[in-house]
């Protein structure tokens, strides 16, 4: 069964369409109007093995906040929808991602109990034109709308680009592991509750 989903969200601040195939090849078409953010979402798709299309038009004449956060919301909703009740998945995933001097780890539980632990520090306020404080906004919006408990921590690192990108890659790799079909579940949600 195809694990795909499309979510469209329109507000006065943003108009967003996200389509995802959890069992894809990592192909992506991303357009948010923010070059570095596009790069991060392309990396997320590639390292997650997800086919991903993102079309976002936001109020960038104000700032990037709504565009970044709202895209995180819709991406999380699309993955939640594609997971169809979390049936048959491994549920847990983790990854360590080194990028030169930087090392970041992510652990994820697709529990339908969203939470974010964020232990990431940036030494510069921007990377490219993007405010580094917006990376937390993305990950929080994603976790809350995906139903994921996400623990993301940069253990060490200096380069702002590397810190940001290793976080997206770590999330992608951990999620890739968590959404894998586990034949031992018998197609059920992996929980003693019987449902997530």
Beta strands, then each sheet from edge to edge (+ up, - down):
strand 1: 4-10
strand 2: 14-21
strand 3: 28-31
strand 4: 51-58
strand 5: 92-99
strand 6: 102-109
strand 7: 115-119
strand 8: 126-127
strand 9: 130-131
strand 10: 149-156
sheet 1: 1+ 2- 4+ 3+
sheet 2: 5+ 6- 10+ 7+
sheet 3: 8+ 9-
end
